[in-house]
Amino acid sequence: MPRVAERVTRRATNVSLDETLVAEARELDINLSRACERGLAEQIVETRAERWRAENAEAIEAWNCYFEQNGLPLAKFRQF
């Protein structure tokens, strides 16, 4: 989510939402635009993280195998 001090340009957009959710949100005085924006921002973060994990899975697996075979490089200096 953008910080409060940042200026954000907003665009009117049509979305289809569950009638029951919209009615309950209005009863609770929830700003639908802000709620949708927050949910979309969370979904973007989650999707980017999933893509990063998928794109880097091979490298992560290679490093995990390396550490399993060779141990941690500085393990002898660990104090716990």
HTML snippet that shows the backbone in 3Dmol.js (N, CA, C, O; Angstrom):
<script src="https://3Dmol.org/build/3Dmol-min.js"></script>
<div id="view" style="width:600px;height:400px;position:relative"></div>
<script>
const pdb = `
ATOM      1  N   MET A   1       0.850  -1.185   0.000  1.00  0.00           N
ATOM      2  CA  MET A   1       0.000   0.000   0.000  1.00  0.00           C
ATOM      3  C   MET A   1       0.889   1.240   0.000  1.00  0.00           C
ATOM      4  O   MET A   1       1.954   1.249   0.617  1.00  0.00           O
ATOM      5  N   PRO A   2       0.448   2.276  -0.690  1.00  0.00           N
ATOM      6  CA  PRO A   2       1.212   3.518  -0.700  1.00  0.00           C
ATOM      7  C   PRO A   2       1.211   4.169   0.672  1.00  0.00           C
ATOM      8  O   PRO A   2       0.270   4.013   1.450  1.00  0.00           O
ATOM      9  N   ARG A   3       2.256   4.885   0.949  1.00  0.00           N
ATOM     10  CA  ARG A   3       2.314   5.636   2.207  1.00  0.00           C
ATOM     11  C   ARG A   3       1.339   6.801   2.144  1.00  0.00           C
ATOM     12  O   ARG A   3       0.927   7.221   1.063  1.00  0.00           O
ATOM     13  N   VAL A   4       0.978   7.311   3.295  1.00  0.00           N
ATOM     14  CA  VAL A   4      -0.003   8.390   3.373  1.00  0.00           C
ATOM     15  C   VAL A   4       0.488   9.631   2.636  1.00  0.00           C
ATOM     16  O   VAL A   4      -0.309  10.322   2.001  1.00  0.00           O
ATOM     17  N   ALA A   5       1.788   9.926   2.710  1.00  0.00           N
ATOM     18  CA  ALA A   5       2.330  11.146   2.130  1.00  0.00           C
ATOM     19  C   ALA A   5       2.397  11.095   0.602  1.00  0.00           C
ATOM     20  O   ALA A   5       2.490  12.141  -0.040  1.00  0.00           O
ATOM     21  N   GLU A   6       2.352   9.899   0.007  1.00  0.00           N
ATOM     22  CA  GLU A   6       2.451   9.781  -1.439  1.00  0.00           C
ATOM     23  C   GLU A   6       1.135  10.174  -2.105  1.00  0.00           C
ATOM     24  O   GLU A   6       0.048   9.924  -1.583  1.00  0.00           O
ATOM     25  N   ARG A   7       1.271  10.792  -3.264  1.00  0.00           N
ATOM     26  CA  ARG A   7       0.072  11.097  -4.051  1.00  0.00           C
ATOM     27  C   ARG A   7      -0.209   9.913  -4.962  1.00  0.00           C
ATOM     28  O   ARG A   7       0.695   9.401  -5.622  1.00  0.00           O
ATOM     29  N   VAL A   8      -1.441   9.488  -4.995  1.00  0.00           N
ATOM     30  CA  VAL A   8      -1.820   8.332  -5.788  1.00  0.00           C
ATOM     31  C   VAL A   8      -2.872   8.758  -6.793  1.00  0.00           C
ATOM     32  O   VAL A   8      -3.842   9.431  -6.446  1.00  0.00           O
ATOM     33  N   THR A   9      -2.673   8.362  -8.038  1.00  0.00           N
ATOM     34  CA  THR A   9      -3.671   8.621  -9.067  1.00  0.00           C
ATOM     35  C   THR A   9      -4.611   7.426  -9.102  1.00  0.00           C
ATOM     36  O   THR A   9      -4.170   6.281  -9.208  1.00  0.00           O
ATOM     37  N   ARG A  10      -5.876   7.692  -9.015  1.00  0.00           N
ATOM     38  CA  ARG A  10      -6.860   6.611  -9.032  1.00  0.00           C
ATOM     39  C   ARG A  10      -7.657   6.664 -10.330  1.00  0.00           C
ATOM     40  O   ARG A  10      -7.885   7.729 -10.905  1.00  0.00           O
ATOM     41  N   ARG A  11      -8.066   5.492 -10.765  1.00  0.00           N
ATOM     42  CA  ARG A  11      -8.845   5.374 -11.997  1.00  0.00           C
ATOM     43  C   ARG A  11     -10.152   4.661 -11.670  1.00  0.00           C
ATOM     44  O   ARG A  11     -10.157   3.652 -10.965  1.00  0.00           O
ATOM     45  N   ALA A  12     -11.245   5.185 -12.177  1.00  0.00           N
ATOM     46  CA  ALA A  12     -12.533   4.520 -11.991  1.00  0.00           C
ATOM     47  C   ALA A  12     -12.513   3.203 -12.761  1.00  0.00           C
ATOM     48  O   ALA A  12     -12.111   3.151 -13.924  1.00  0.00           O
ATOM     49  N   THR A  13     -12.955   2.139 -12.088  1.00  0.00           N
ATOM     50  CA  THR A  13     -12.925   0.806 -12.678  1.00  0.00           C
ATOM     51  C   THR A  13     -14.192   0.072 -12.286  1.00  0.00           C
ATOM     52  O   THR A  13     -14.675   0.209 -11.162  1.00  0.00           O
ATOM     53  N   ASN A  14     -14.721  -0.694 -13.196  1.00  0.00           N
ATOM     54  CA  ASN A  14     -15.897  -1.508 -12.892  1.00  0.00           C
ATOM     55  C   ASN A  14     -15.447  -2.893 -12.455  1.00  0.00           C
ATOM     56  O   ASN A  14     -14.609  -3.513 -13.109  1.00  0.00           O
ATOM     57  N   VAL A  15     -15.998  -3.372 -11.361  1.00  0.00           N
ATOM     58  CA  VAL A  15     -15.728  -4.731 -10.893  1.00  0.00           C
ATOM     59  C   VAL A  15     -17.054  -5.387 -10.524  1.00  0.00           C
ATOM     60  O   VAL A  15     -18.015  -4.710 -10.159  1.00  0.00           O
ATOM     61  N   SER A  16     -17.093  -6.689 -10.624  1.00  0.00           N
ATOM     62  CA  SER A  16     -18.284  -7.440 -10.215  1.00  0.00           C
ATOM     63  C   SER A  16     -17.992  -8.073  -8.865  1.00  0.00           C
ATOM     64  O   SER A  16     -16.995  -8.774  -8.694  1.00  0.00           O
ATOM     65  N   LEU A  17     -18.871  -7.816  -7.913  1.00  0.00           N
ATOM     66  CA  LEU A  17     -18.682  -8.319  -6.555  1.00  0.00           C
ATOM     67  C   LEU A  17     -19.934  -9.052  -6.098  1.00  0.00           C
ATOM     68  O   LEU A  17     -21.034  -8.785  -6.581  1.00  0.00           O
ATOM     69  N   ASP A  18     -19.761  -9.956  -5.184  1.00  0.00           N
ATOM     70  CA  ASP A  18     -20.860 -10.707  -4.588  1.00  0.00           C
ATOM     71  C   ASP A  18     -21.818  -9.725  -3.907  1.00  0.00           C
ATOM     72  O   ASP A  18     -21.400  -8.912  -3.082  1.00  0.00           O
ATOM     73  N   GLU A  19     -23.097  -9.807  -4.257  1.00  0.00           N
ATOM     74  CA  GLU A  19     -24.111  -8.888  -3.707  1.00  0.00           C
ATOM     75  C   GLU A  19     -24.144  -8.908  -2.184  1.00  0.00           C
ATOM     76  O   GLU A  19     -24.270  -7.864  -1.543  1.00  0.00           O
ATOM     77  N   THR A  20     -24.033 -10.090  -1.616  1.00  0.00           N
ATOM     78  CA  THR A  20     -24.093 -10.228  -0.162  1.00  0.00           C
ATOM     79  C   THR A  20     -22.933  -9.497   0.495  1.00  0.00           C
ATOM     80  O   THR A  20     -23.110  -8.815   1.504  1.00  0.00           O
ATOM     81  N   LEU A  21     -21.744  -9.642  -0.082  1.00  0.00           N
ATOM     82  CA  LEU A  21     -20.576  -8.958   0.470  1.00  0.00           C
ATOM     83  C   LEU A  21     -20.724  -7.445   0.370  1.00  0.00           C
ATOM     84  O   LEU A  21     -20.385  -6.716   1.302  1.00  0.00           O
ATOM     85  N   VAL A  22     -21.228  -6.985  -0.755  1.00  0.00           N
ATOM     86  CA  VAL A  22     -21.409  -5.542  -0.940  1.00  0.00           C
ATOM     87  C   VAL A  22     -22.419  -5.004   0.069  1.00  0.00           C
ATOM     88  O   VAL A  22     -22.196  -3.953   0.671  1.00  0.00           O
ATOM     89  N   ALA A  23     -23.516  -5.711   0.255  1.00  0.00           N
ATOM     90  CA  ALA A  23     -24.539  -5.270   1.210  1.00  0.00           C
ATOM     91  C   ALA A  23     -23.978  -5.225   2.629  1.00  0.00           C
ATOM     92  O   ALA A  23     -24.217  -4.270   3.367  1.00  0.00           O
ATOM     93  N   GLU A  24     -23.234  -6.258   3.002  1.00  0.00           N
ATOM     94  CA  GLU A  24     -22.670  -6.290   4.353  1.00  0.00           C
ATOM     95  C   GLU A  24     -21.628  -5.192   4.531  1.00  0.00           C
ATOM     96  O   GLU A  24     -21.558  -4.561   5.586  1.00  0.00           O
ATOM     97  N   ALA A  25     -20.825  -4.967   3.508  1.00  0.00           N
ATOM     98  CA  ALA A  25     -19.817  -3.905   3.583  1.00  0.00           C
ATOM     99  C   ALA A  25     -20.487  -2.547   3.761  1.00  0.00           C
ATOM    100  O   ALA A  25     -20.018  -1.714   4.537  1.00  0.00           O
ATOM    101  N   ARG A  26     -21.573  -2.329   3.050  1.00  0.00           N
ATOM    102  CA  ARG A  26     -22.280  -1.045   3.181  1.00  0.00           C
ATOM    103  C   ARG A  26     -22.892  -0.900   4.568  1.00  0.00           C
ATOM    104  O   ARG A  26     -22.879   0.187   5.145  1.00  0.00           O
ATOM    105  N   GLU A  27     -23.428  -1.997   5.104  1.00  0.00           N
ATOM    106  CA  GLU A  27     -23.976  -1.964   6.467  1.00  0.00           C
ATOM    107  C   GLU A  27     -22.899  -1.589   7.473  1.00  0.00           C
ATOM    108  O   GLU A  27     -23.159  -0.873   8.440  1.00  0.00           O
ATOM    109  N   LEU A  28     -21.695  -2.077   7.237  1.00  0.00           N
ATOM    110  CA  LEU A  28     -20.582  -1.829   8.155  1.00  0.00           C
ATOM    111  C   LEU A  28     -19.827  -0.547   7.817  1.00  0.00           C
ATOM    112  O   LEU A  28     -18.813  -0.231   8.440  1.00  0.00           O
ATOM    113  N   ASP A  29     -20.328   0.182   6.833  1.00  0.00           N
ATOM    114  CA  ASP A  29     -19.728   1.458   6.427  1.00  0.00           C
ATOM    115  C   ASP A  29     -18.276   1.285   5.950  1.00  0.00           C
ATOM    116  O   ASP A  29     -17.404   2.092   6.271  1.00  0.00           O
ATOM    117  N   ILE A  30     -18.042   0.219   5.181  1.00  0.00           N
ATOM    118  CA  ILE A  30     -16.714  -0.059   4.632  1.00  0.00           C
ATOM    119  C   ILE A  30     -16.605   0.601   3.266  1.00  0.00           C
ATOM    120  O   ILE A  30     -17.509   0.484   2.439  1.00  0.00           O
ATOM    121  N   ASN A  31     -15.503   1.290   3.034  1.00  0.00           N
ATOM    122  CA  ASN A  31     -15.243   1.910   1.741  1.00  0.00           C
ATOM    123  C   ASN A  31     -14.861   0.800   0.764  1.00  0.00           C
ATOM    124  O   ASN A  31     -13.782   0.217   0.871  1.00  0.00           O
ATOM    125  N   LEU A  32     -15.749   0.511  -0.188  1.00  0.00           N
ATOM    126  CA  LEU A  32     -15.524  -0.589  -1.123  1.00  0.00           C
ATOM    127  C   LEU A  32     -14.272  -0.385  -1.968  1.00  0.00           C
ATOM    128  O   LEU A  32     -13.516  -1.330  -2.193  1.00  0.00           O
ATOM    129  N   SER A  33     -14.049   0.821  -2.428  1.00  0.00           N
ATOM    130  CA  SER A  33     -12.872   1.088  -3.258  1.00  0.00           C
ATOM    131  C   SER A  33     -11.588   0.805  -2.495  1.00  0.00           C
ATOM    132  O   SER A  33     -10.680   0.158  -3.016  1.00  0.00           O
ATOM    133  N   ARG A  34     -11.512   1.287  -1.268  1.00  0.00           N
ATOM    134  CA  ARG A  34     -10.294   1.088  -0.470  1.00  0.00           C
ATOM    135  C   ARG A  34     -10.123  -0.387  -0.099  1.00  0.00           C
ATOM    136  O   ARG A  34      -9.005  -0.903  -0.097  1.00  0.00           O
ATOM    137  N   ALA A  35     -11.224  -1.057   0.211  1.00  0.00           N
ATOM    138  CA  ALA A  35     -11.144  -2.477   0.558  1.00  0.00           C
ATOM    139  C   ALA A  35     -10.671  -3.299  -0.643  1.00  0.00           C
ATOM    140  O   ALA A  35      -9.827  -4.184  -0.502  1.00  0.00           O
ATOM    141  N   CYS A  36     -11.214  -3.002  -1.814  1.00  0.00           N
ATOM    142  CA  CYS A  36     -10.778  -3.706  -3.029  1.00  0.00           C
ATOM    143  C   CYS A  36      -9.320  -3.391  -3.337  1.00  0.00           C
ATOM    144  O   CYS A  36      -8.556  -4.276  -3.721  1.00  0.00           O
ATOM    145  N   GLU A  37      -8.941  -2.136  -3.167  1.00  0.00           N
ATOM    146  CA  GLU A  37      -7.558  -1.716  -3.418  1.00  0.00           C
ATOM    147  C   GLU A  37      -6.598  -2.454  -2.484  1.00  0.00           C
ATOM    148  O   GLU A  37      -5.549  -2.930  -2.916  1.00  0.00           O
ATOM    149  N   ARG A  38      -6.956  -2.544  -1.219  1.00  0.00           N
ATOM    150  CA  ARG A  38      -6.112  -3.242  -0.242  1.00  0.00           C
ATOM    151  C   ARG A  38      -5.991  -4.723  -0.600  1.00  0.00           C
ATOM    152  O   ARG A  38      -4.900  -5.293  -0.564  1.00  0.00           O
ATOM    153  N   GLY A  39      -7.111  -5.333  -0.942  1.00  0.00           N
ATOM    154  CA  GLY A  39      -7.091  -6.746  -1.326  1.00  0.00           C
ATOM    155  C   GLY A  39      -6.269  -6.987  -2.578  1.00  0.00           C
ATOM    156  O   GLY A  39      -5.543  -7.978  -2.668  1.00  0.00           O
ATOM    157  N   LEU A  40      -6.377  -6.089  -3.545  1.00  0.00           N
ATOM    158  CA  LEU A  40      -5.601  -6.210  -4.776  1.00  0.00           C
ATOM    159  C   LEU A  40      -4.111  -6.057  -4.495  1.00  0.00           C
ATOM    160  O   LEU A  40      -3.296  -6.795  -5.047  1.00  0.00           O
ATOM    161  N   ALA A  41      -3.756  -5.110  -3.646  1.00  0.00           N
ATOM    162  CA  ALA A  41      -2.349  -4.909  -3.288  1.00  0.00           C
ATOM    163  C   ALA A  41      -1.786  -6.159  -2.608  1.00  0.00           C
ATOM    164  O   ALA A  41      -0.660  -6.564  -2.895  1.00  0.00           O
ATOM    165  N   GLU A  42      -2.559  -6.768  -1.715  1.00  0.00           N
ATOM    166  CA  GLU A  42      -2.117  -7.996  -1.042  1.00  0.00           C
ATOM    167  C   GLU A  42      -1.951  -9.131  -2.042  1.00  0.00           C
ATOM    168  O   GLU A  42      -0.999  -9.905  -1.949  1.00  0.00           O
ATOM    169  N   GLN A  43      -2.869  -9.237  -2.998  1.00  0.00           N
ATOM    170  CA  GLN A  43      -2.788 -10.288  -4.012  1.00  0.00           C
ATOM    171  C   GLN A  43      -1.564 -10.098  -4.900  1.00  0.00           C
ATOM    172  O   GLN A  43      -0.919 -11.073  -5.288  1.00  0.00           O
ATOM    173  N   ILE A  44      -1.242  -8.852  -5.223  1.00  0.00           N
ATOM    174  CA  ILE A  44      -0.058  -8.560  -6.035  1.00  0.00           C
ATOM    175  C   ILE A  44       1.203  -9.006  -5.307  1.00  0.00           C
ATOM    176  O   ILE A  44       2.073  -9.641  -5.904  1.00  0.00           O
ATOM    177  N   VAL A  45       1.309  -8.680  -4.026  1.00  0.00           N
ATOM    178  CA  VAL A  45       2.479  -9.088  -3.232  1.00  0.00           C
ATOM    179  C   VAL A  45       2.590 -10.613  -3.214  1.00  0.00           C
ATOM    180  O   VAL A  45       3.673 -11.161  -3.420  1.00  0.00           O
ATOM    181  N   GLU A  46       1.482 -11.289  -2.969  1.00  0.00           N
ATOM    182  CA  GLU A  46       1.476 -12.748  -2.900  1.00  0.00           C
ATOM    183  C   GLU A  46       1.868 -13.374  -4.242  1.00  0.00           C
ATOM    184  O   GLU A  46       2.664 -14.312  -4.278  1.00  0.00           O
ATOM    185  N   THR A  47       1.316 -12.862  -5.336  1.00  0.00           N
ATOM    186  CA  THR A  47       1.612 -13.405  -6.660  1.00  0.00           C
ATOM    187  C   THR A  47       3.063 -13.169  -7.045  1.00  0.00           C
ATOM    188  O   THR A  47       3.702 -14.050  -7.620  1.00  0.00           O
ATOM    189  N   ARG A  48       3.589 -11.992  -6.734  1.00  0.00           N
ATOM    190  CA  ARG A  48       5.005 -11.728  -7.017  1.00  0.00           C
ATOM    191  C   ARG A  48       5.906 -12.674  -6.234  1.00  0.00           C
ATOM    192  O   ARG A  48       6.897 -13.170  -6.770  1.00  0.00           O
ATOM    193  N   ALA A  49       5.573 -12.929  -4.974  1.00  0.00           N
ATOM    194  CA  ALA A  49       6.367 -13.844  -4.150  1.00  0.00           C
ATOM    195  C   ALA A  49       6.316 -15.262  -4.718  1.00  0.00           C
ATOM    196  O   ALA A  49       7.340 -15.941  -4.786  1.00  0.00           O
ATOM    197  N   GLU A  50       5.131 -15.707  -5.125  1.00  0.00           N
ATOM    198  CA  GLU A  50       4.994 -17.037  -5.726  1.00  0.00           C
ATOM    199  C   GLU A  50       5.823 -17.148  -6.997  1.00  0.00           C
ATOM    200  O   GLU A  50       6.509 -18.147  -7.208  1.00  0.00           O
ATOM    201  N   ARG A  51       5.762 -16.131  -7.839  1.00  0.00           N
ATOM    202  CA  ARG A  51       6.549 -16.144  -9.084  1.00  0.00           C
ATOM    203  C   ARG A  51       8.039 -16.164  -8.792  1.00  0.00           C
ATOM    204  O   ARG A  51       8.792 -16.883  -9.450  1.00  0.00           O
ATOM    205  N   TRP A  52       8.476 -15.376  -7.802  1.00  0.00           N
ATOM    206  CA  TRP A  52       9.892 -15.341  -7.459  1.00  0.00           C
ATOM    207  C   TRP A  52      10.350 -16.726  -7.008  1.00  0.00           C
ATOM    208  O   TRP A  52      11.401 -17.213  -7.424  1.00  0.00           O
ATOM    209  N   ARG A  53       9.534 -17.358  -6.140  1.00  0.00           N
ATOM    210  CA  ARG A  53       9.889 -18.703  -5.668  1.00  0.00           C
ATOM    211  C   ARG A  53       9.969 -19.685  -6.831  1.00  0.00           C
ATOM    212  O   ARG A  53      10.884 -20.506  -6.882  1.00  0.00           O
ATOM    213  N   ALA A  54       9.022 -19.610  -7.766  1.00  0.00           N
ATOM    214  CA  ALA A  54       9.027 -20.518  -8.917  1.00  0.00           C
ATOM    215  C   ALA A  54      10.241 -20.256  -9.815  1.00  0.00           C
ATOM    216  O   ALA A  54      10.885 -21.197 -10.277  1.00  0.00           O
ATOM    217  N   GLU A  55      10.549 -18.987 -10.059  1.00  0.00           N
ATOM    218  CA  GLU A  55      11.673 -18.631 -10.924  1.00  0.00           C
ATOM    219  C   GLU A  55      13.014 -19.007 -10.300  1.00  0.00           C
ATOM    220  O   GLU A  55      13.976 -19.278 -11.019  1.00  0.00           O
ATOM    221  N   ASN A  56      13.085 -19.025  -8.980  1.00  0.00           N
ATOM    222  CA  ASN A  56      14.346 -19.287  -8.290  1.00  0.00           C
ATOM    223  C   ASN A  56      14.407 -20.657  -7.623  1.00  0.00           C
ATOM    224  O   ASN A  56      15.353 -20.944  -6.890  1.00  0.00           O
ATOM    225  N   ALA A  57      13.416 -21.501  -7.866  1.00  0.00           N
ATOM    226  CA  ALA A  57      13.350 -22.813  -7.212  1.00  0.00           C
ATOM    227  C   ALA A  57      14.585 -23.657  -7.505  1.00  0.00           C
ATOM    228  O   ALA A  57      15.111 -24.317  -6.609  1.00  0.00           O
ATOM    229  N   GLU A  58      15.049 -23.642  -8.744  1.00  0.00           N
ATOM    230  CA  GLU A  58      16.208 -24.451  -9.116  1.00  0.00           C
ATOM    231  C   GLU A  58      17.460 -23.992  -8.364  1.00  0.00           C
ATOM    232  O   GLU A  58      18.212 -24.820  -7.849  1.00  0.00           O
ATOM    233  N   ALA A  59      17.681 -22.703  -8.302  1.00  0.00           N
ATOM    234  CA  ALA A  59      18.856 -22.173  -7.598  1.00  0.00           C
ATOM    235  C   ALA A  59      18.760 -22.453  -6.099  1.00  0.00           C
ATOM    236  O   ALA A  59      19.759 -22.802  -5.468  1.00  0.00           O
ATOM    237  N   ILE A  60      17.588 -22.305  -5.536  1.00  0.00           N
ATOM    238  CA  ILE A  60      17.400 -22.572  -4.105  1.00  0.00           C
ATOM    239  C   ILE A  60      17.679 -24.041  -3.808  1.00  0.00           C
ATOM    240  O   ILE A  60      18.337 -24.368  -2.821  1.00  0.00           O
ATOM    241  N   GLU A  61      17.175 -24.922  -4.666  1.00  0.00           N
ATOM    242  CA  GLU A  61      17.413 -26.356  -4.483  1.00  0.00           C
ATOM    243  C   GLU A  61      18.899 -26.677  -4.601  1.00  0.00           C
ATOM    244  O   GLU A  61      19.415 -27.497  -3.842  1.00  0.00           O
ATOM    245  N   ALA A  62      19.588 -26.043  -5.541  1.00  0.00           N
ATOM    246  CA  ALA A  62      21.029 -26.271  -5.700  1.00  0.00           C
ATOM    247  C   ALA A  62      21.787 -25.850  -4.441  1.00  0.00           C
ATOM    248  O   ALA A  62      22.674 -26.568  -3.979  1.00  0.00           O
ATOM    249  N   TRP A  63      21.440 -24.697  -3.892  1.00  0.00           N
ATOM    250  CA  TRP A  63      22.109 -24.244  -2.665  1.00  0.00           C
ATOM    251  C   TRP A  63      21.784 -25.155  -1.490  1.00  0.00           C
ATOM    252  O   TRP A  63      22.658 -25.449  -0.675  1.00  0.00           O
ATOM    253  N   ASN A  64      20.540 -25.602  -1.395  1.00  0.00           N
ATOM    254  CA  ASN A  64      20.175 -26.529  -0.320  1.00  0.00           C
ATOM    255  C   ASN A  64      20.993 -27.815  -0.409  1.00  0.00           C
ATOM    256  O   ASN A  64      21.456 -28.325   0.611  1.00  0.00           O
ATOM    257  N   CYS A  65      21.174 -28.341  -1.621  1.00  0.00           N
ATOM    258  CA  CYS A  65      21.987 -29.548  -1.812  1.00  0.00           C
ATOM    259  C   CYS A  65      23.435 -29.285  -1.418  1.00  0.00           C
ATOM    260  O   CYS A  65      24.073 -30.123  -0.780  1.00  0.00           O
ATOM    261  N   TYR A  66      23.947 -28.127  -1.798  1.00  0.00           N
ATOM    262  CA  TYR A  66      25.330 -27.771  -1.453  1.00  0.00           C
ATOM    263  C   TYR A  66      25.524 -27.774   0.063  1.00  0.00           C
ATOM    264  O   TYR A  66      26.485 -28.351   0.572  1.00  0.00           O
ATOM    265  N   PHE A  67      24.611 -27.130   0.772  1.00  0.00           N
ATOM    266  CA  PHE A  67      24.739 -27.052   2.227  1.00  0.00           C
ATOM    267  C   PHE A  67      24.556 -28.417   2.887  1.00  0.00           C
ATOM    268  O   PHE A  67      25.196 -28.710   3.897  1.00  0.00           O
ATOM    269  N   GLU A  68      23.681 -29.255   2.317  1.00  0.00           N
ATOM    270  CA  GLU A  68      23.511 -30.606   2.854  1.00  0.00           C
ATOM    271  C   GLU A  68      24.803 -31.408   2.708  1.00  0.00           C
ATOM    272  O   GLU A  68      25.170 -32.172   3.601  1.00  0.00           O
ATOM    273  N   GLN A  69      25.484 -31.232   1.588  1.00  0.00           N
ATOM    274  CA  GLN A  69      26.714 -31.985   1.323  1.00  0.00           C
ATOM    275  C   GLN A  69      27.925 -31.394   2.042  1.00  0.00           C
ATOM    276  O   GLN A  69      28.794 -32.136   2.501  1.00  0.00           O
ATOM    277  N   ASN A  70      27.991 -30.072   2.144  1.00  0.00           N
ATOM    278  CA  ASN A  70      29.190 -29.408   2.653  1.00  0.00           C
ATOM    279  C   ASN A  70      29.022 -28.734   4.006  1.00  0.00           C
ATOM    280  O   ASN A  70      30.007 -28.299   4.602  1.00  0.00           O
ATOM    281  N   GLY A  71      27.824 -28.642   4.488  1.00  0.00           N
ATOM    282  CA  GLY A  71      27.571 -27.940   5.740  1.00  0.00           C
ATOM    283  C   GLY A  71      27.636 -26.430   5.548  1.00  0.00           C
ATOM    284  O   GLY A  71      27.873 -25.941   4.444  1.00  0.00           O
ATOM    285  N   LEU A  72      27.428 -25.716   6.617  1.00  0.00           N
ATOM    286  CA  LEU A  72      27.478 -24.255   6.560  1.00  0.00           C
ATOM    287  C   LEU A  72      28.934 -23.798   6.527  1.00  0.00           C
ATOM    288  O   LEU A  72      29.750 -24.321   7.286  1.00  0.00           O
ATOM    289  N   PRO A  73      29.282 -22.843   5.675  1.00  0.00           N
ATOM    290  CA  PRO A  73      30.673 -22.414   5.526  1.00  0.00           C
ATOM    291  C   PRO A  73      31.304 -21.888   6.820  1.00  0.00           C
ATOM    292  O   PRO A  73      32.497 -22.092   7.044  1.00  0.00           O
ATOM    293  N   LEU A  74      30.552 -21.239   7.645  1.00  0.00           N
ATOM    294  CA  LEU A  74      31.097 -20.653   8.871  1.00  0.00           C
ATOM    295  C   LEU A  74      30.616 -21.378  10.127  1.00  0.00           C
ATOM    296  O   LEU A  74      30.623 -20.811  11.219  1.00  0.00           O
ATOM    297  N   ALA A  75      30.205 -22.618   9.966  1.00  0.00           N
ATOM    298  CA  ALA A  75      29.645 -23.376  11.092  1.00  0.00           C
ATOM    299  C   ALA A  75      30.618 -23.483  12.258  1.00  0.00           C
ATOM    300  O   ALA A  75      30.195 -23.503  13.414  1.00  0.00           O
ATOM    301  N   LYS A  76      31.918 -23.552  11.970  1.00  0.00           N
ATOM    302  CA  LYS A  76      32.895 -23.701  13.055  1.00  0.00           C
ATOM    303  C   LYS A  76      32.954 -22.477  13.965  1.00  0.00           C
ATOM    304  O   LYS A  76      33.476 -22.556  15.077  1.00  0.00           O
ATOM    305  N   PHE A  77      32.423 -21.350  13.502  1.00  0.00           N
ATOM    306  CA  PHE A  77      32.439 -20.125  14.305  1.00  0.00           C
ATOM    307  C   PHE A  77      31.139 -19.907  15.085  1.00  0.00           C
ATOM    308  O   PHE A  77      31.026 -18.951  15.852  1.00  0.00           O
ATOM    309  N   ARG A  78      30.162 -20.794  14.888  1.00  0.00           N
ATOM    310  CA  ARG A  78      28.876 -20.640  15.581  1.00  0.00           C
ATOM    311  C   ARG A  78      29.065 -20.788  17.076  1.00  0.00           C
ATOM    312  O   ARG A  78      29.833 -21.635  17.533  1.00  0.00           O
ATOM    313  N   GLN A  79      28.373 -19.974  17.826  1.00  0.00           N
ATOM    314  CA  GLN A  79      28.469 -20.018  19.279  1.00  0.00           C
ATOM    315  C   GLN A  79      27.192 -20.550  19.919  1.00  0.00           C
ATOM    316  O   GLN A  79      26.984 -20.393  21.123  1.00  0.00           O
ATOM    317  N   PHE A  80      26.352 -21.168  19.131  1.00  0.00           N
ATOM    318  CA  PHE A  80      25.124 -21.755  19.668  1.00  0.00           C
ATOM    319  C   PHE A  80      24.915 -23.123  19.081  1.00  0.00           C
ATOM    320  O   PHE A  80      23.932 -23.790  19.406  1.00  0.00           O
TER     321      PHE A  80
END
`;
const viewer = $3Dmol.createViewer("view");
viewer.addModel(pdb, "pdb");
viewer.setStyle({}, {cartoon: {color: "spectrum"}});
viewer.zoomTo();
viewer.render();
</script>
